[in-house]
Amino acid sequence: MEKAESTIAQMRKGVLEMSVLAAISGQEAYASDILERLKLAHLIVVEGTLYPILTRLKNEGFLSYRWEESNSGPPRKYYSITPEGGEFLTELRTGWDELLSAVSRLFSTDNKPESSESPNTQNS
């Protein structure tokens, strides 16, 4: 269904910053490394989407980078998470876990209404 695909794409976009930070949190990474880590997690992202996110996170102080000479082309920019980025990622992870738990409760079988009356119906 086209509408579902569009909504799923929007949900993925909503977690991209957190996902990029998570992909870098274990060790510094070159852009193609980040793309590969996201791809392995089934979050397909293209370079045109990744670079603005990296720039935004760097400008906000959550990422830093260093240049390294390459034998096979121009120097490479390796990104790493800053202490502030680590704190931000922890906050995002906490929020994500809370959101996931809340949505999971809505889908659980334990979330069925106790009666057929709507919550706005008053008993006389």
N, C-alpha and C positions, 0 to 999 in steps of 0.2 A: 504494500500500500504506500503510495507516494507521500501522503501526509505523515505516516509513521516514520518513514525514512528521513524526512525533513526534521521532524522533532528529535529523532535520535541524533542527527547531525548537530543540532543545536545543543543537545546535552553534552556531546563530546567536546564541542567548542568551549562549553562552560567549565570544563575541567582541564583544559590544555595547560594553563599556567602551572597548576598543581602537578600535572603529569610531567611537564618539562623539568620542574624543580626536582621531582622525585627521580627522574632519569639521570640527573646530574649529581644528586646528593651522595651517592656512593663513591664516585670518583670523577675527576674532571673529564671533560669530554669535548671533542671536536663536533661541529654541527652534524656531520654525517654519522658520528657515533650516536648522537642524541636521536636522530631520525631512525636509526636502526633499532635502538632500545624501544622507542615508541612503536615501531612496526612489530617488534617481537611481542609487545603487549597488546597487539591488535588495535592500536590507535594510529591509524594511517594519517600522516601529516606530510605535507610537501614543504620544500624549502621556503616557498613564498609565504607560508603560514608561520613557520618556525622563526625566521629571522626577526620579524616584528616583535614576537614574544620575547626573544632573547634580548633585544634592544630595550624593550620596556622593563624587563626584570633587572637588567644592568643599570638602567637609569634610575630605578627605584632603590638601588643599593642591595638587591637580593642576589645578584651574580657579579662576579668579577671575571676577568679573562687575562690571558697572557699569550704573547705571540711566540711561536716556535718555527724555526726554519724547517723547510721541507726539502727532501732530496728530489721530489718529483713535482715541483711547481712552486707557487708562491707560498709565503709563510702562512701557517695555520693559526687560527685563534682557538685556544682551548679555554672553555668555560668551567668555572667552579662556583659552588654555592658559598656565599658569605655567611658569617654568623647570623646576621639579620635575616638572610634568606632561609637559614635553617629554622629560625624561630617562626618565620612566616609559614614555612612548610608545615611545621608542627601545628600551628593554628589552623591551617587549611585542612590538614589531616583530621584534626579533632572535629571540625565542622562537617567534613565529608562523612566521618563515621556516624555522627549524630543524624545527618540527613539520611544516610543509608539505612540506619536503624529505624527511623521514623517511617520511611517509605516501605521498608520490609514489614513493619507492623500493619500498614494499610493492606498489604497483600496477603497477610497471614490468615489462616482459617479461623484464628481466635478473634478476629476483628468483625465478626458478624453481629448485627444488632440483636439485642436481647428480645425485642418484641417487634411486631410488624408496624407499630406506631412510629410516625416520624418524630424526631427530636423536638419539633415545634408544636406538636399536638399536646394540648393540656388535658388532663383528666378532670372531669367535673365532679 
